[in-house]
Amino acid sequence: MPQIFTASADTRLRTGMLLVALVFAGCLLFLGGFMDATYATLVGWVRDQPVPFSHAHHVGALGIDCRYCHTSVEVSAEAGLPPTHVCMTCHSEIWTGAPMLAPVRQSLATGTPIAWRRVARLPDYVYFNHSIHISRGVPCVTCHGRVDRMPLLARAEPFQMRWCLACHRDPASHLRPRDQVTRMDWSEWDRHPERHADFGRRMMARYHIEPAKLIDCSTCHR
Amino acid sequence: MDMDREARTPPHIDRRSLLRAMAASLALASAAGRRARADERALPYVNAPEFVVPGKPKWYATAVGFSGCAQPVLGKTYVGRPVKLEGNADHPLTGGATDVFMQAALLGLYDPARSQAPQLLGQAATWAAFDAAVAGRRLTLEARQGEGLRLLTGAVSSPTLLRQISDLLRRWPKARWHVSEPLSDANRQQAAQTVFGRRLDQLLRLDEANVVVSLDDDFLGAGPRQAPYAHRWSKRRLAWQQGQGASQLHVAESSLTTTGSMADHRLTVSPSRIGLLVAAIAQELGVGPAPAAPLAPTERTWTKQVMEALRASHGSSVVTVGAAHAPDVHAVALLINERLGAHGNTLTFIDPITSVPAPDDENSVAALAGDMNAGRVSTLVMLEVNPAYATPAGLAFRQALEKVEFTLHAGLYVDETARLSHWHVPLQHDLESWTDACSVDGTVCLTQPLIRPFYDVRSLHAVLDRWAGDTRSDHDLVRATWRHAWGSDFDDRWRDSLVRGFVADSAPTPVLPTIANRNVSIKAPTAGALMIDIRPDPTIWDGRFANNAWLQETPKPISKVTWGNVVVVSPRLAAERRISRGDELRLEANGRSITGAAWIAPGQDDKTLTVTLGYGADRTGPLPHGLGYDAFALCNDAGSWVLDGARLGTTGKHLVVASTQLHQEMDGFDFVRRVDRADRPVKKHPEAASFYPERKWDSPSWGMSVDLDLCIGCNACMVACMAENNVPVVGKELVEQGRQMHWLRVDHYFEGDANEPSSSFQPVPCMHCEQAPCEMGCPVNATVHSHDGLNLQVYNRCVGTRTCASYCPYKVRRFNWFENTGDDPEQLRAMRNPDVTVRSRGVMEKCTYCVQRISAARIASQIAGHPIRDGDVVTACQQACPTQAIVFGDVTDRASAVSRRKASPRDYSLLEEANTRPRTTYLARVRADRRPS
């Protein structure tokens, strides 16, 4: 009776198994890296919007406060997007005929909302609340980045759970004076850490912030 | 023991079907993956409505209608979407109490099966065509002073609707208005007519009654009066627990009800004997002749106990008789109550808020059917009624409909009547309409819409207004009523009433009628072999809620049957006839018959078969098909719900009944504990040492206490939980397999003798054990403990091993075996509570103590800069409970309401031998003697 397997069969099997293992490990490595790549986290990726609204112009150049448009940020979980009517408080007076603003005028005329594409988006199972962060003095810039320098808006931070947790585990260094939460430029503050060495700690004591409780799952997931 | 039934049924799987199942689940997995695409559009308002803050709920006071009465509610809305209804705590009658129907009205609003466009002869039509048809019809009617026009409605208490109807009848004097309300207080009103010479509504002041004697009156059971009566009854019982007065309940009934479950002394008795018992009490009190037949020994003992209690509490006791009993029984009960000093104290009278004519009245539905058959009806307008189904078979209403030239049905669904009518037009739900109605004490409730109608529908008022030749909106019509009533005060009172949800101080002053006729007596019972007792269904009433999936899946309080009705027989009768649970029975009476599944229940009279309304295997319409039997098919005429001379047989078939009675069964004993007196300590196991490290609990740390002496098993908590926590409905087949998803179940236990059992209810949410076994079991740390004492379930970590569920001794964890939510239509998605994650397939879930409400309260108090106060967090079940049986709060705060409850000597833990240190604990039921303590 002839041999069923040739002399090289065993080598071929071993090579095959090794290849499968390598491909599997490669996939894992790739996926791990992929989830951190900006392609997945969307950090720095500009999205097409119906109107190319420039935060750099409105915030950076004109100095309009965040809360002029995002009105509910201090009282609600949601910061809120401005109704078309708010855009038109100014744009019924200036740039009234600008082609760029045609969708805004059309929205007002037809009563249909402007369909913005979300930039700072969290999964449905994450319940982020703006009002409590604002009231504790976490400035807008911490999560949304220097929007005053973004002609078109892009995500500034990866919005991954470990990024949220980093702050919830150690909130002290992220706290700022409550009355300056919408301030964009904190370079002066960051350059002289010794002047504010105590600030975060004092705020933690004043607000009874206990990091151990901040990292309960139910803080964000319900 | 695993939680689910599939562990008990041996799997019959061969290799081929296993492979098929694997392929199918792979396909499902990829489908689920595709569905996970996120909605990335953000749509702000064009013009933001004033005071609407995205992410913040807004509350509106309104009401939902039931049997012609208003049930006051507060509606929670997110950017114009109602997501939850709660009781209106300011309402003078209900004080925030709710029932299953109030809670489930929300699903009624969003129901995708609602009728969405007018129909002519079953074909889609337009409102314009309908308006033209009405206009044409009006011309003929105008010429004949409305002759041939008949209006058929349910019971009506709405001042605006009453005004519209009377305007119409004044304009067309030959038209007539008929009322079809299968279950009403007509017999009580008729008794008042006999005794006082005027029709009156009776209201029990259960909060004032130390002794309540119920003769087949399930006043704590489902119905328009359940919430207020349960609320009043619990006030009395709570006061008794504090040592004030007594709280005795004596019940004689043929089938165990929620009221019977709460009774101190209960007698199982045939419905035909109720009259005798009433007569016996009347004789003892000297207000009537001796009963027409001698009492049985058990009946004599019960009557003796009742008499002792009644004599000891003059002026603070009341006797009440079930609405189904004949007017002469009610009339004698009125005389008894007068002698007891109840009139004006524990029993008050008001002019009827709704009026349902007696069967021999010319405005009854029976008279209408007669006129239809005689050809005296040319135009029939049926508003929010379903007479083709919900009328006694003896009236043959379906056949009579064919003799009418023009029939119009206006309703929420394309139901039996809609299908047999020429025209069907869809109506607005109460939660999207302007209307008004009275709650059962006569307080006027204004109903304002929580949302603009999202279908092409009209309000009932607007539809009727077309017949008056006008085109006013419901808003205009309701305002016109009150502008006329209030005159120059209108604007202020209108605004004030909308804010409150009711018109302040609008309840009529109770009248104290004088007895005009004492010459009433009770007819002797006919002694038949077997009787059929027809009752409303505790979750779908007379069938009007049949399309509400929350109510269908809510287990009936006693039998725990879902998605259908059963024929209840006593254990003795079952043994005699060799009937076992689920056997198909054939019931005959009046020469009519039905077939239904047998259900053997303790506490059932041996000669009585109890059946419920609302179902029917051949029901048409959008309703679930093939469920149960139709008890209307047994009835000859309206108002006679007890049928004599019944015959019982079996068909040899066996039917599947989806009952949750034995699902989520716990191993152990002593689930419901009893004590002899409210201040006696309950028997407890000494607390054992734990292997796990003790934790110190910081304030706040949450806990719950459930008083089993107050729980009436009404299920309001269960439906409230479904609404609040986006709990999915799974359907009859999966319930049958033990896969229902209710986070909170209400267990029911029988104890003692099968003929005279004592029974009790036990709501079982997650226990939030301090030493939680589930947490030890989870391989991926998806169930963990929080610092405020909650046992958390992290859905996005859960991989579905179900280890936690098998470790849980209380069996409160629910697994999503299928994608229960992903295929939901748009309407149901709009209904979901945005504060709670919608779970997907393969994920374990359970009661969270309404963690979303805790978070909201925590954030609000942190922003305001004060600690969370007692009462800031009210869980959905606690809010819904009409008897305040559930209390929730911070257990580390010794002054909190929950700590005070837990300090009671009656406090005990479920399965404390498991040493899990549960945060949900119970207060033991108090045995029998409820005399002044």
Interface residues (C-beta under 8 A of the other chain):
Chain A: S72 V75 S76 A77 E78 G80 L81 P82 P83 T84 H85 V86 S107 L108 G111 T112 P113 I114 A115 W116 R117 R118 R121 P123 D124 Y125 Y127 N129 S131 I132 S135 R136 Y207 E210 A212 K213 D216 C217 S218 T219 H221 R222
Chain B: A38 E40 R41 A42 L43 P44 Y45 V46 N47 A48 V53 P54 G55 K56 V784 S786 H787 D788 L790 L792 V794 Y795 N796 D835 V836 T837 V838 T848 V851 Q852 I854 S855 I859 Q862 I863
